[in-house]
């Protein structure tokens, strides 16, 4: 995996991550059940669409390493934001609101790659 492909994966991950943050910041007033459902759908949709473009135009057959690189960038973005930029409560670091969405995003990256490549 080249530095250019790692950078492209990071950029695509950042775009999908920002889309999810936009959703989270605008839809937090929904009822809990609707919020969780739409959050999961937004995660699958954002990472699915963004990485379908990545695989279509830049991607290779390295699905596992692309997925792991995207996962690494997701964790890096979360760490930087919630360690240095976010000062509120961190009640949402739980299975429903954080761990499962991370799993869904990684799954979307891998599955879309399996269909597109």
Secondary structure, DSSP 8 states (H G I E B T S, - for coil): --HHHHHHHHHHHHHHHHHHHHHHHHHTTS-HHHHHHHHHHHHHHHHHHHHHHHHHHT--S-HHHHHHHHHHHHHHHHHHIIIII--S--TT-SIIIIIHHHHHHHHHHHHHHHHH-
